């Protein structure tokens, strides 16, 4: 099946070709074919070195052509491409080596790894949640707090702390993904409004600590 890569002598066309060759050794299939010949002959000159994948492919095709007896740059290439009349791959230069296959697999793995989203920073937050009075149902208050669920929020340990006159406050830990959760917005949007404010008189940040992420190479 023919592969169409147009305008390969423009910056946009070269960029598209470079991206296309990121996980490929050849334009189509696992052998050099008429598709490689067509793109190679369409190029007016070797791609700039900044186009790493296109340069690697161009140099490889050039080497295969030289090993096949084409010595003058460009001579004999157009004629060879014109002789390919069908859509089937033609083994002009021999089979792809194990080295080529391994290189293609490594490029594919590298591309996949580079597209993974980097993990955002995290923080550990300690909240003081105070009731209205000593008659507030603290169990209901904690259930109200923990009922808040959102991406990047994980509730942790909690305890009741006496503040005097028979009143206790709830201290509760939570871990947040910094890019996804704003503590101020969480308090304002979920604790300062009904029905949560039926139990919660106020909520304050007692401690806010960044969590260090340590990485090591295998």
Secondary structure, DSSP 8 states (H G I E B T S, - for coil): -------TTSHHHHHHHHHHGGG-SSSSSSB--HHHHHHHHH-SS---TTSHHHHHHHHHHHHHHHHTT--STTTTHHHHHHT--SSS---SS-B--HHHHHHHHHHHHHHHHHTS-----EEEEEEEEEESSTTS-HHHHHHHHHT---TTEEEEEEEEEEEETTEEEEEEEEEEETTT--HHHHIIIIISSTTGGGTEEEEEEEEEEEE-------
